Amino acid sequence: MKKSVIRLSLLFLLQGSVAWAQEAQDSLAISTRQLDQVVITLDENPWVKTKPSTSLRLNQAIINIPQNIQVLSSELIAARQITTLTDGIIRNVSGAVRLEEWGDVYARINMRGSRASAFRNGMNVSSTYGPMAEDMSMVERIEFVKGPAGFMMSNGEPSGIYNVVTKTPTEQTRQKLELNYGSYDFMRASADIEGKLTPVTEQVFYRLNLMGSSKNGYRDYQENQRLAFAPSFLFKLSDKTSLTAAYSYQRLKLSDFGADYLFSKAGFATLPRKRTFGDPGFEPSIMNDHSLNAHLKTQLDTRWTLQAQVGYFKFNQEGQYMWVTHIDDAGDFVRTSNLWDAENKALVGQVFVTGEWKTGKIKHNILGGLDLGHKRYLVDWSQKFDYDSIGSFNIYNTAYQKPIYGYPNFDRSQPLKQRVAQFGIGQADVGQSYTGIYIQDELAFFDDKLFITLAGRYTTVKENANRETREDHKFTPRIGISYKVGYQMNVYALYDKTFVPQSGIKRDGATVTPLTGNNIEVGIKNNWWNKRFQSTVAVYRITKNNHLSADPMNAPGENYVLQLGQTRTQGVEVDMSGKIAPGLQVNANYAYTDSEVTKETKGGVKGSRVSGYAKHVANVWLDYTFEAGLLRDFSLMAGITFMGDRQTWAFGGGEPLPDYTRVDAGASWKKDDLKISLLVNNLFDRYLYNGAYYNSRGGFYYWRPEDPMNLKLSLTYSF
């Protein structure tokens, strides 16, 4: 299977490259006789980004970087009517799946067999829970970096990272308003306003992003209310120095997390998806996410640039989490809720320099820098309340069943920090501090045909959990090669090691040890048709030590983890995106992933599959815009997602999940500055879900259904 995929992909890319090389040669003679204005019309596709953001620190075109990097532009995000990071983003990247379904709260994306680290503007914001999934009103682009990036990206996972780049001033004056309306009383309004602070000054630019949304669910007693506020400023201190300062705030109020799940001893999807175990008296959860960062950039000379940034992140939540303390074959069920208050703080600093020089005919592209960071996560789920007695609530009874014991009144008289300081059962205080220094030299030979990357990072990390402290040091090298074999076509190979401080607590109270691993990857990249279409084929093998997985014995709200010894993940990825014909945009990807435990520990048995991934993931999305005639500027779009041989998100989670197929479709019309769009999600109204088997309390199945077929209407006005 894997060999066939590789052969077909390579044949496709090689044949296309030969044809395009001839076409490019013919067109070159023509273009030299034409005006510059004609050349401008052959600009790159705005859906396809050929360079990473500066926050990735890679001063190089993506095609020359020996790693699979996929960039989702704001144009693509808008065209798909994606409103949050959890809303259709992952279908655009090979092998990306959601690790458990946390609704609109946490993204928790998995790639290459494990959780991808969350980054915001190049800064690591991953935590046990959090950060809150970014609303797209404040997002400029999202970058997926496959494989290790820890040598430059503050300890990224060996499976990869996703980097959310937020909107900042572009030195233009423009405004955009958007209104959304959809199923289940979904309403949303957003604004994007930017310009120059004149007549006060000619050197300060601003941008303001605002959003408010509200929706109910397809089941009773569900609510979701979200706000976002994100101002940013660009100060042009001189012709060589600039300072960008940005703040973002997100607030989310939603119904009880656990009430989104269904439970049964009979198996997955054995209850109607509209069934609910929630109650109008359940306390909602309220979450606040603050982000503040400043970025200084100065041009030292024509070849060297110094950049520094600092970021402060704070996420807190106050709420509860419903789960089960008793379930039997007859359907008798006892609902219980745990207090779930948490706080996550992070302070991150970065200083790095990029530059170029030559030694003879060899070009050097240098990157070097220092990372500093401190994170702290507090959580209290120690208080518990039972709503029902055995026999007072039954999962097969569709009538309203009032909690026989009423509702909890959790004690929050002490601040969270004081409560957690008691280190009782269900309380945790996890901290992490790290320092990393790194350097990379990308050498270019033969007029930029051959690139060799040599890099290394030395990391020191100190971790503590509930008074237990440990410190580790590690050097991690990186070697990569990329060779241009044709017009806009590169082959590459990469060997990379990683060292990742991890946050988490084992059931015995011990801290987790850092994750170490290595990645071997080879691939081929192509930019087609004046960079309007791009493709990547990658084959990789990742070995990880001390891989984390959720403890299948966790009680309601518990976050204990297992460490699985050594795991091995290998696979094939194919990504294609861009314009393939007049008016026709396509995004297609496929990933084969195989991940298993190769060395045993108490938590994992050799040969067992690692939790939280699907062996086969395929996505296709087509968007066709009529460019002439009566239907000019009218668009039709459709997409399909398939996941096969899915593994549950809990290690040892019983039977695998069934295959998953979802189809979405839509249409849009644009006239000057006005655009109207309609999107239909889950077009064939399939019963889709994620879940796992719970080993505790006699064993039972739990799953979170996705929304049935639903509509989303969008009206956008730009001026």
C-alpha positions in Angstrom: 0.0 0.0 0.0 2.7 2.5 1.0 4.9 1.6 -1.9 2.1 2.1 -4.4 1.2 5.5 -3.0 4.8 6.6 -3.3 5.2 5.3 -6.8 2.0 6.9 -8.1 2.8 10.2 -6.3 6.4 10.4 -7.7 5.3 9.5 -11.2 2.6 12.2 -11.1 5.0 14.8 -9.9 7.9 13.9 -12.3 5.7 13.7 -15.4 4.2 17.1 -14.6 7.6 18.6 -14.0 8.9 17.6 -17.4 5.9 19.0 -19.1 6.0 22.2 -17.2 9.8 22.6 -17.8 9.1 22.7 -21.6 6.1 25.0 -21.1 8.3 27.3 -19.0 11.0 27.4 -21.6 8.6 28.3 -24.4 6.8 31.0 -22.3 10.1 32.5 -21.3 10.9 33.7 -24.8 7.4 35.2 -25.1 7.4 36.9 -21.7 10.7 38.7 -22.5 9.0 40.6 -25.3 6.0 41.7 -23.2 5.5 44.6 -20.9 6.0 44.3 -17.1 2.3 44.9 -16.6 1.5 41.6 -18.3 3.9 39.8 -16.0 2.0 41.2 -13.0 -1.2 39.4 -14.0 0.6 36.1 -13.5 0.8 36.6 -9.8 0.8 33.8 -7.3 -2.5 32.3 -6.1 -3.5 34.0 -2.9 -4.6 30.6 -1.6 -1.1 29.3 -2.0 1.7 30.7 0.2 5.2 29.9 -0.9 7.0 31.5 2.1 6.5 30.9 5.8 5.7 33.8 8.2 8.6 35.5 9.9 7.4 33.9 13.2 8.8 30.6 11.9 12.2 32.3 11.6 13.0 30.5 8.4 14.3 33.0 5.9 13.7 30.7 2.9 11.1 29.7 0.4 9.0 26.7 1.6 10.1 24.6 -1.4 13.7 24.8 -0.3 13.1 23.8 3.4 13.7 20.1 4.0 10.4 19.5 5.8 6.7 19.2 5.0 5.2 22.6 5.7 1.6 23.5 4.8 0.2 27.1 5.1 -3.5 27.9 5.2 -4.0 31.5 4.1 -6.7 33.9 5.3 -8.2 33.8 1.8 -8.6 30.0 2.0 -10.0 30.3 5.5 -12.6 32.9 4.5 -13.6 31.0 1.4 -14.4 27.9 3.5 -16.4 29.9 6.0 -14.2 28.7 8.8 -14.9 30.6 12.0 -12.8 28.8 14.7 -9.7 26.7 14.7 -11.9 23.7 15.4 -14.2 24.3 12.4 -12.9 22.6 9.4 -9.2 23.7 9.5 -7.7 20.2 9.7 -9.3 18.9 6.5 -6.8 21.1 4.6 -3.7 19.3 6.0 -2.7 15.6 5.4 -3.1 13.4 8.4 -4.4 16.0 10.9 -7.2 14.8 13.2 -8.8 16.1 16.4 -7.6 14.5 19.6 -10.9 14.0 21.4 -13.7 16.4 20.7 -13.6 19.5 23.0 -16.1 21.4 20.9 -15.0 25.0 20.3 -12.8 25.1 23.3 -9.5 23.3 22.7 -8.2 22.3 19.2 -5.9 19.5 20.4 -4.8 18.5 16.9 -3.0 15.2 16.2 -0.5 14.6 13.4 1.9 11.8 12.7 0.5 9.7 15.6 0.6 12.2 18.5 -0.6 15.6 19.6 0.9 18.5 17.7 2.2 21.4 19.8 0.2 24.6 19.7 2.1 27.8 18.8 0.9 31.3 18.5 3.1 33.8 16.6 6.0 31.4 16.9 5.7 30.9 20.7 4.8 27.6 22.3 1.5 27.9 24.2 0.8 24.2 24.6 -0.5 23.1 28.0 -2.4 20.2 29.6 -5.5 21.9 28.5 -5.5 25.1 26.4 -4.9 27.3 24.7 -8.4 28.3 23.8 -9.0 27.6 20.1 -8.5 30.9 18.2 -11.4 32.6 16.5 -10.6 33.2 12.9 -11.6 36.8 13.1 -8.1 37.4 14.6 -6.1 34.9 12.5 -4.0 35.8 9.4 -2.7 32.3 8.6 -2.1 28.9 10.1 1.1 27.0 9.5 1.5 23.3 10.0 5.1 22.1 10.3 5.4 18.3 10.1 8.1 16.6 12.1 10.5 18.1 14.8 11.0 21.8 14.9 12.4 22.0 18.4 15.8 23.3 17.3 14.2 26.7 16.5 10.7 26.6 17.8 10.9 26.3 21.6 10.6 22.5 21.9 8.1 21.5 19.3 6.7 17.9 19.3 8.4 15.4 17.0 5.1 14.9 15.2 4.9 18.6 14.4 3.4 21.9 15.4 0.7 24.2 14.2 1.5 27.9 14.4 -1.4 30.4 14.5 -0.3 33.8 13.1 -2.6 36.6 14.3 -3.6 39.7 12.4 -1.4 42.8 12.7 -1.4 46.1 10.7 -0.5 45.8 7.0 0.0 49.6 6.5 -3.2 49.7 4.4 -6.5 51.4 5.1 -9.4 49.0 4.8 -12.4 47.6 6.6 -14.4 44.4 6.4 -17.7 43.5 8.1 -19.1 40.0 8.2 -22.5 38.6 9.4 -23.3 34.9 9.8 -26.5 33.1 10.5 -27.1 29.4 10.7 -28.8 26.3 12.2 -29.4 26.0 15.9 -29.8 29.8 16.3 -26.2 30.4 15.2 -25.5 34.2 14.9 -22.1 35.8 14.5 -20.8 39.3 13.6 -17.2 40.3 13.1 -15.2 43.4 12.0 -11.7 43.9 10.7 -10.6 47.6 10.7 -7.2 49.0 10.0 -5.5 52.2 9.0 -3.0 54.9 9.9 -3.2 57.0 13.0 -3.3 60.3 11.1 -3.2 63.3 11.6 -1.5 62.3 14.9 1.4 60.6 13.2 2.4 59.1 9.9 4.4 56.3 11.6 1.8 54.4 13.6 -0.6 52.0 12.1 -3.5 50.2 13.8 -5.7 47.2 13.3 -8.8 46.2 15.3 -10.6 42.8 15.1 -13.9 42.3 16.9 -16.2 39.3 17.0 -19.3 38.2 18.9 -21.3 34.9 18.4 -24.1 32.9 20.0 -25.6 29.5 19.2 -27.5 26.7 20.8 -27.1 23.1 20.1 -29.1 20.4 18.3 -29.7 18.9 21.7 -31.5 20.4 24.6 -29.7 22.6 27.2 -26.7 23.4 25.0 -25.4 27.0 24.6 -22.2 28.6 23.3 -21.5 32.3 23.5 -18.1 33.8 22.4 -16.5 37.2 22.3 -13.1 38.2 20.7 -11.3 41.6 20.9 -7.9 42.0 19.3 -6.3 45.4 18.8 -2.7 45.7 17.4 -0.3 48.5 16.6 2.7 48.9 14.3 5.2 51.6 15.2 7.7 52.5 12.5 10.5 53.7 14.7 12.8 54.4 11.8 13.4 53.1 8.3 15.2 50.1 9.7 13.3 49.4 13.0 9.7 48.6 13.8 7.8 47.5 16.9 4.5 45.6 16.8 2.4 45.4 19.9 -0.7 43.2 20.0 -3.3 42.1 22.6 -6.1 39.6 22.2 -9.0 38.6 24.4 -11.4 35.7 24.0 -14.3 34.9 26.3 -16.4 31.7 26.0 -19.4 30.7 27.9 -20.8 27.2 27.2 -22.8 24.4 28.7 -21.3 21.5 30.7 -18.5 19.7 28.8 -19.5 16.3 29.8 -23.1 16.7 28.8 -22.0 16.7 25.2 -21.2 13.0 25.5 -23.4 9.9 25.3 -22.8 6.8 27.4 -23.8 3.1 27.0 -22.6 -0.4 27.8 -24.0 -1.7 24.5 -21.5 0.0 22.2 -20.8 3.1 20.2 -23.8 5.0 18.7 -26.4 2.9 20.4 -28.3 5.9 21.5 -29.9 8.6 19.3 -27.5 11.5 18.8 -30.1 14.0 20.0 -30.3 12.2 23.3 -28.9 14.3 26.1 -27.8 13.7 29.7 -27.7 17.4 30.4 -30.0 19.5 32.5 -31.0 23.2 32.5 -29.7 23.5 36.0 -26.1 22.5 35.2 -23.6 25.2 35.8 -22.0 26.6 32.5 -18.3 26.9 32.1 -16.8 30.4 31.6 -13.3 30.7 30.0 -11.1 33.7 29.4 -8.0 33.8 27.2 -5.6 36.8 27.3 -2.6 37.1 25.0 -0.2 40.0 24.9 3.0 40.2 22.8 5.5 42.7 21.5 7.8 42.1 18.5 10.8 44.3 17.7 12.6 44.0 14.4 15.6 45.9 13.3 17.7 45.8 10.1 21.3 45.7 11.2 22.6 46.1 7.6 21.6 44.9 4.2 22.2 41.2 5.2 21.5 40.9 8.9 18.3 41.3 10.9 17.8 41.1 14.6 14.4 40.3 16.1 13.1 40.0 19.6 9.7 39.2 21.0 8.0 38.6 24.4 4.6 37.1 24.9 2.4 36.7 28.0 -0.5 34.2 27.9 -3.2 33.6 30.5 -6.1 31.2 30.3 -8.5 30.5 33.1 -11.8 28.6 33.4 -14.4 28.2 36.0 -17.0 25.5 35.7 -17.9 21.9 36.1 -17.7 18.6 34.3 -20.4 15.9 34.2 -19.5 12.2 34.0 -20.8 8.9 35.2 -20.3 7.0 38.5 -22.7 4.1 37.7 -24.1 2.5 34.6 -25.6 -0.9 34.1 -27.0 -3.0 31.3 -30.6 -1.9 32.1 -29.6 1.7 31.4 -29.7 3.0 35.0 -27.2 5.8 35.2 -25.8 8.0 37.9 -24.7 11.5 36.8 -21.9 13.2 38.7 -20.2 16.5 38.3 -16.7 17.6 39.4 -15.6 21.1 40.0 -13.3 22.0 37.1 -11.5 25.3 37.7 -8.1 25.8 36.0 -5.6 28.5 35.2 -2.7 28.4 32.7 0.0 31.1 32.4 3.0 31.3 30.2 5.7 33.9 29.8 7.9 33.5 26.7 10.9 35.5 25.4 12.8 35.1 22.2 15.8 36.8 20.6 17.2 35.7 17.2 19.3 36.9 14.3 19.1 36.0 10.7 21.6 36.9 8.0 23.6 35.9 5.0 27.2 35.7 3.9 29.4 33.9 1.4 32.5 31.8 1.6 33.7 31.5 -1.9 30.8 30.3 -4.0 28.9 28.9 -1.0 26.1 31.0 0.4 25.3 30.8 4.1 21.8 31.5 5.5 22.3 31.8 9.3 19.7 31.6 12.0 20.7 31.8 15.7 18.8 32.6 18.8 17.8 32.2 22.4 14.5 31.0 23.9 13.3 31.5 27.4 10.0 30.4 28.8 8.0 29.6 32.0 4.6 27.9 32.2 2.4 27.1 35.1 -0.9 25.1 35.1 -3.2 25.0 38.1 -6.3 22.8 38.3 -8.8 21.8 40.9 -11.4 19.1 40.3 -11.4 17.8 43.8 -15.1 18.5 44.7 -17.8 16.1 43.5 -21.6 15.9 43.5 -24.0 13.1 42.5 -27.2 14.2 40.9 -29.0 10.8 40.8 -29.5 7.6 42.7 -29.5 4.2 41.1 -32.9 4.0 39.3 -33.7 7.7 39.3 -32.2 8.3 35.8 -32.2 5.9 32.9 -30.5 6.5 29.5 -33.4 4.9 27.6 -36.0 7.2 29.2 -36.4 10.1 26.8 -38.6 12.1 29.2 -37.0 14.9 31.4 -35.6 13.3 34.5 -34.9 15.9 37.2 -31.8 15.4 39.4 -33.1 13.8 42.6 -30.4 15.4 44.7 -30.7 18.9 43.1 -27.6 20.8 42.0 -24.1 21.3 43.5 -22.9 24.4 45.3 -19.1 24.1 45.0 -17.0 25.9 47.5 -14.9 28.6 45.8 -14.4 30.7 48.8 -10.6 30.4 48.4 -8.7 31.5 45.3 -7.7 28.7 43.0 -4.0 29.1 43.9 -4.7 28.6 47.6 -6.9 25.5 47.0 -4.3 23.9 44.8 -1.6 24.5 47.4 -3.2 21.8 49.5 -2.2 19.2 46.9 -5.2 17.1 47.6 -6.7 14.4 45.4 -7.9 16.1 42.2 -5.6 19.1 42.6 -2.5 19.8 40.6 0.2 22.5 40.2 2.4 21.8 37.3 5.2 24.2 36.3 7.9 24.2 33.6 10.8 26.6 32.9 13.1 26.2 29.9 16.1 27.8 28.2 17.3 27.0 24.7 20.0 28.2 22.5 20.2 27.2 18.9 22.0 27.9 15.6 21.4 26.9 12.0 23.5 27.3 8.9 21.8 26.6 5.6 24.5 26.3 2.9 23.6 26.9 -0.7 25.7 25.4 -3.6 25.6 25.5 -7.4 23.6 28.7 -7.8 21.0 27.7 -5.2 20.4 24.2 -6.6 21.6 22.3 -3.5 20.8 23.3 0.1 22.4 21.6 3.1 21.1 22.5 6.6 23.2 22.0 9.7 21.6 22.9 13.0 21.7 22.2 16.7 20.0 23.2 19.9 20.9 22.9 23.6 18.0 22.9 25.9 17.7 23.1 29.7 14.4 22.4 31.3 13.2 22.4 34.9 9.8 20.9 35.8 7.8 20.5 38.9 4.5 18.9 39.8 3.0 19.0 43.3 6.4 19.7 44.9 8.4 17.2 42.9 11.1 18.8 40.8 13.4 17.5 38.0 15.9 19.1 35.7 17.1 17.9 32.3 19.6 19.0 29.7 19.8 17.9 26.1 21.6 18.7 22.8 19.6 18.0 19.6 21.1 18.1 16.1 19.4 18.6 12.8 20.7 17.7 9.3 18.7 18.4 6.1 19.3 18.4 2.4 17.2 19.8 -0.4 18.1 19.6 -4.1 16.4 21.3 -7.1 15.9 18.7 -9.8 13.7 20.7 -12.1 11.8 23.9 -12.5 10.3 24.6 -9.1 10.8 21.0 -8.0 12.9 19.9 -5.1 13.7 16.6 -3.4 14.7 16.6 0.2 15.8 14.5 3.2 15.9 15.2 6.9 17.3 13.8 10.1 16.2 15.6 13.2 16.3 14.8 16.9 14.0 16.4 19.5 13.7 17.0 23.2 10.4 18.2 24.5 9.6 19.1 28.1 6.1 17.6 29.0 3.5 18.7 31.4 1.5 16.1 33.2 1.0 13.9 36.3 1.0 10.2 36.7 -1.6 8.6 38.9 1.1 8.0 41.6 1.8 11.7 41.6 5.2 11.5 39.8 6.1 14.0 37.1 6.5 12.9 33.6 9.9 12.7 32.0 10.7 14.8 28.8 10.0 13.3 25.5 12.9 12.5 23.2 12.9 11.2 19.7 14.1 11.4 16.2 12.6 11.8 12.7 13.9 10.5 9.4 12.0 12.0 6.4 12.3 12.2 2.6 10.1 14.0 0.2 9.5 15.8 -3.0 8.0 19.3 -3.4 6.7 21.1 -6.5 5.4 24.6 -7.3 3.3 24.5 -10.5 2.0 27.0 -13.0 3.7 30.2 -11.8 3.3 29.0 -8.1 -0.5 28.8 -8.3 -0.5 25.2 -7.3 1.8 23.3 -5.0 2.3 19.6 -4.0 4.3 17.7 -1.4 4.9 14.0 -1.0 6.7 12.9 2.2 7.7 9.6 3.7 8.8 9.6 7.4 9.6 7.5 10.4 9.5 8.9 14.0 10.8 7.2 17.1 9.7 8.6 20.4 10.6 7.8 24.0 8.3 8.6 26.9 5.2 9.3 24.7 2.2 10.5 26.8 -1.3 9.0 26.6 -4.5 9.6 28.6 -4.9 7.2 31.5 -8.0 5.1 30.7 -8.8 4.9 34.4 -9.3 8.6 34.8 -12.4 9.6 36.8 -14.5 12.7 35.9 -12.2 15.7 35.3 -9.0 13.8 36.1 -6.1 14.4 33.8 -3.6 11.7 34.7 -1.4 10.4 32.0 0.6 7.3 31.1 4.1 7.2 29.6 4.3 4.4 27.0 8.1 3.7 26.8 9.0 3.9 23.2 6.7 4.3 20.2 7.4 4.2 16.5 5.3 6.1 13.9 5.8 5.8 10.2 3.8 6.9 7.2 3.2 8.6 3.9 1.7 12.1 3.3 0.5 13.7 0.1 -0.6 17.4 0.0 -1.8 19.3 -3.0 -3.4 22.7 -3.1 -4.0 25.5 -5.5 -5.6 26.4 -8.9 -5.5 23.6 -11.5 -7.7 25.2 -14.2 -9.4 28.5 -14.8 -11.8 29.1 -11.9 -11.0 25.8 -10.2 -9.3 25.6 -6.9 -8.5 22.2 -5.3 -7.2 21.1 -1.9 -6.5 17.4 -1.7 -4.5 15.4 0.8 -3.9 11.8 2.0 -2.0 10.3 4.9 -1.1 6.8 5.8 -0.1 6.5 9.5 1.1 3.5 11.5 2.0 4.0 15.1 2.7 1.4 17.8 4.5 0.8 21.1 7.9 -0.8 20.5 9.2 -0.9 24.1 7.1 -1.8 27.0 6.4 0.1 30.2 3.8 -0.2 32.9 1.4 1.8 30.6 2.0 0.2 27.3 2.3 -3.3 25.9 4.8 -3.9 23.0 2.9 -4.1 19.7 -0.1 -2.1 20.9 -1.4 0.7 18.8 -0.9 4.2 20.1 -4.1 6.1 20.8 -5.6 9.0 19.0 -5.0 8.6 15.2 -6.4 7.1 12.0 -4.4 4.9 9.7 -6.0 6.4 6.6 -7.0 10.1 6.3 -8.1 11.6 3.0 -9.6 15.0 2.2 -10.7 16.6 -1.1 -12.2 20.1 -1.5 -13.1 21.7 -4.8 -14.1 25.3 -5.4 -15.2 26.4 -8.8 -15.9 30.1 -9.7 -17.5 31.0 -13.0 -15.3 33.6 -14.7 -17.6 34.7 -17.5 -21.2 34.7 -18.7 -24.4 35.0 -16.7 -22.9 33.1 -13.7 -19.8 35.3 -13.5 -18.5 35.5 -9.9 -20.8 32.7 -8.8 -19.0 29.8 -7.0 -19.8 26.2 -6.2 -17.8 24.2 -3.7 -17.9 20.7 -2.2 -15.6 18.6 0.0 -15.3 15.1 1.4 -13.4 13.8 4.5 -12.6 10.1 5.0 -10.9 8.5 8.0 -10.3 4.8 8.1 -9.1 2.4 10.7 -9.5 4.9 13.5 -8.0 4.4 17.0 -9.7 5.8 20.0 -8.1 8.6 22.0 -7.6 6.5 25.2 -4.8 4.0 25.3 -6.2 0.4 25.4 -9.6 1.9 24.4 -11.3 -1.4 23.3 -12.6 -1.8 19.9 -11.6 0.7 17.2 -13.9 3.4 15.9 -15.8 2.8 12.7 -14.7 4.5 9.4 -15.7 8.2 9.1 -17.1 9.9 5.9 -18.4 13.4 5.8 -19.5 15.5 2.8 -20.0 19.3 2.9 -21.1 21.6 0.1 -21.8 25.2 -0.6 -22.2 28.1 -3.0 -21.3 31.8 -3.0 -21.8 35.0 -5.1 -19.6 38.0 -5.2 -20.4 41.5 -6.6 -17.8 44.2 -6.1 -17.2 44.5 -2.4 -20.2 42.3 -1.4 -20.1 38.5 -1.0 -22.9 36.1 0.0 -22.0 32.5 0.9 -24.0 29.4 1.9 -22.4 26.3 3.4 -24.1 23.0 4.2 -22.1 20.8 6.7 -22.7 17.1 6.9 -24.7 17.1 3.7 -26.0 13.5 4.0 -26.8 13.9 7.7 -24.6 11.0 8.9 -24.2 10.0 12.5 -20.6 10.9 13.1 -18.7 10.8 16.4 -15.4 10.3 18.3 -15.1 8.4 21.5 -13.5 5.6 23.5 -14.1 2.7 25.8 -13.8 3.4 29.5 -12.2 0.6 31.5 -13.4 1.8 34.9 -16.8 1.2 36.6 -17.4 -2.1 34.8 -16.5 -0.7 31.4 -18.7 1.4 29.1 -18.6 3.3 25.8 -18.7 7.0 25.6 -18.8 9.2 22.5 -19.4 12.8 21.4 -21.6 13.1 18.3 -21.0 15.7 15.7 -23.8 18.1 14.6 -26.4 16.7 12.1 -26.8 18.4 8.8 -26.6 22.2 9.3 -26.5 25.4 7.3 -24.4 28.5 7.6 -25.1 31.7 5.7 -22.5 34.5 5.4 -22.7 38.1 4.3 -19.3 39.9 3.9 -18.8 43.6 2.9 -15.3 45.0 2.3 -14.6 48.7 1.8 
